[in-house]
């Protein structure tokens, strides 16, 4: 057991500040990692401020972790000291239910263990990546290719896999017409990944100023969703829509953009419910409205390897650890292109 530096919120209305937390020595099946970079997710802010309820304090957020292995347990076979690795949104699951057996640990029937604020079997709870060090069981550690920039790879562990998983599950392929709603941390990854899969990507945004960025990222068309005529022009055209917006909004206009048997998948989790969609847009074209969480470990590794092969990374702004509270306020204003990443060397 050792003390390591970390940043934590001590209460829902407190700024994050430097503290020290305990990390244990790796057990036989565990990997000890010195953290180099950690991405900043909206979930970090919501949890630190108890927006969703149930936050345990002190809270150390962070689930987009990249670092170097420094020690391994005696039964670890896939990793060795010096190797660059990643840790995403979960660090444990039952490993025996039907979901876990299918490589879908995020849907574990007894509940996955979150990288932070997750309950531990023997009592206590998990601390995340706003820290210098973490210990994780081998099954939840991911390989990071040398082809990936380690800082820009960190957000792939959440923003990347959250968008990759539904694109893969619903079989998006070359030539498909895919819509992406919102161009934030999730949306910009959705555009990049769908374009790399060969899809024709339409970006829906309320901000005309994001049109140029969207095209640079891979969108072939940009629709300003506040413009009724532009929305009418895409009715019935798309095979699949990935809706990344984490704020309540009307879903019917986007459902209307789907063609026969089209699917819209929600990955954003707003503080309040969306207005209920009408049944007409669903029934008249046999459309579907679905949801998706993150991805399993196997598909997360698949996504990381795909990104390394295609040169895909997150667009990031690097920050010091002591800039995290300012970053949270900027994130609330969508003042980041498109993901903050903490340089953990600045925590010393």
Beta strands, then each sheet from edge to edge (+ up, - down):
strand 1: 2-8
strand 2: 17-23
strand 3: 30-39
strand 4: 65-72
strand 5: 84-87
strand 6: 90-92
strand 7: 113-114
strand 8: 133-137
strand 9: 142-143
strand 10: 177-181
strand 11: 200-205
strand 12: 221-224
strand 13: 238-243
strand 14: 258-266
strand 15: 288-291
strand 16: 316-320
strand 17: 339-343
sheet 1: 1+ 2-
sheet 2: 8+ 3- 4+ 5- 9+
sheet 3: 8+ 3- 17+ 16+
sheet 4: 6+ 7-
sheet 5: 12+ 11+ 10+ 13+ 14+ 15+
end
